[in-house]
Amino acid sequence: MSKTTVPSINRRTAFIGAGTAGALAAAAAMLPRAELPAVVQAESTPAEPKSGYQLTDHVKQYYATARI
């Protein structure tokens, strides 16, 4: 009858694994990050200046938070 052994994780192995994971996380945090290319938007002047009520993003956000 053959006995199969299940590898068990002891305390020393767990601490070594945790230390390695921490060191890898610190190293990854120190790596330089790639800069995203800046998006250039063409500036255009409106033909007519807007006046009066305008439904802008911050007004929509207010409406969303004021809902019951």
N, C-alpha and C positions, 0 to 999 in steps of 0.2 A: 504494500500500500504506500503510494507516494504522498508525501505531505507537501501541500502548496503553501508557500509562505506569502503573506501579504506584507509589503513593505510598510512600516509604520513611520510616522514622522515624530521624531523626538524633539525635545525642547531646544536642543542645540541647533538642529537643522532649521527649525522655525525661526530662531533668532538670526541665523545666518541669512536666510531668505528675506527676512524683513529688512535687515541691514543692506543687503544687495538692492532690494527694491527702492529703499530710501536714497541710496547713492545714485541709482539710475535716474530717479526723479529729479534729484538735484542737478545732475549733469544735463538732463534734458531742459531744465529751466535756464541753464546758462548758455545754451546754444543760440546763435544769432538767428533772428527770424527774418524771413523774406519780406521785403517791403512790397505792399500792393501798389500797383500803378495808380497814380492819381487820375481821377476822372475829370476831364476838362469839359466844362459846360459852356456852351456859347451864350454870351450875354445878349439878350435882345430887349429892346425897349418897347413897351406896349404902345400901340397906336393911340389908344385912348386911355387916360388914367381912370382907374376904377374908383367909384365912389359909392357910398352907401353900404348896405349889409353884404358881407362876403362870407361864404361858408368855407372857412379855412381849416387846416388840420387841428389847430388848437381849439377851435370852436367845436369841431366834431368830438374831440377828446372830452371837452366839458360836457357836452350832451350825453356822452356815454357814461360819464361818472355821475351825472345828475339823475339818471334813470332809476326808478324804484323797482 
